[in-house]
């Protein structure tokens, strides 16, 4: 699989200075954690689950969560499990099935070995499990169950803990909770692919819900949690993990209070005025702003609940030609001793030592999402994806 693989080769050549790399579910964890992109959640109870997986994969999705937790009613869990096993078994029997990275969001640790056992050979389609409401005390049994299931099946399985517990939100318990989470995921570091933020649960603890004109960063109590999670769990010193962006809940807005947040000029230059209006009508201007803020705050990838969110996440994850140029300059071997230089674009200072970690992360993102050509921006990437 590869990002933007659904776009015709001649179009990709026009869009990209460096095209996204190909990867598989067996690729190194460091590559996969950066490549998750938009992770689409789907209830495991859907009768068309197998076809949905193939359909979204063909449209450019590379990671998907089949949910047995909050997206389905408590009474529907047994049928959800049965449907999941039935549909994945069917999918595994299709010889040419090309599936994205698949994860199952479970409710209890016991579900992990049970589902792996029931899936049998079809477990080869799974990349791992999403672990809800993760804390040290609650999360360790999940990680132990995953490790045991992996050993029993012979299949590499990753964990994606979801950070959404009230203990993480409350000021008096936050630091202690984060320290415990770090101990747990550090012990199983080789199997933790990414940490996911459950911002909807954060908001529910205070009876809050952000509107379509607001990003998660406009809700100050949520923004403070994101900052502390990045501070303690996403450091660039080798101890950190990939942390993904929170879910965007909206996909169509009937009425808005504030002016649209998308500037007109990029769309005029790209001859895509109609695209701008379509994005505004579907509340995508707020999503695009939140994706930009995710990246500025150290998050990579995003939880999604609607297929229309996938392409915007991927388009804004592509490395610009300017970013790529700066990162390459900073990481040149002859500059290992440090120093300061003017960027090739002559619009900023590149300081070798302070910007090194940023440059390394940028080149990893460039590997999986590609580098846009010099005259290509997110508008052209969005338009090409929508036209496909």
Secondary structure, DSSP 8 states (H G I E B T S, - for coil): --TTTTS-HHHHHHHEEE------TTS-HHHHHHH--EEEEEETT-TTHHHHHHHHHHTT--EEEEESSTTS-GGGHHHHHHHHHHHHHHHHT-TT----EEEEEESSHHHHHHHHHHHGGGGGGEEEEEESS--HHHHHHHHHHHHHHHHHHT---EEEEEE--HHHHSHHHHHHHHHHHHHHHHHTGGGB--EEE-HHHHHHTTT----TT--GGGSHHHHHHHHHHHHHH--TTTT---EEB-----S--S--SS--SS-SHHHHHTT-HHHHHHHHHTTHHHHHHHHHHHHHTT--SEEESSTHHHHHHHHTTSB-HHHHHHHHHHT-GGGTT--EEE-TTSSSEEETTTTHHHHHHHHHHHHHH-EE-TT--HHHHHHHHHH-
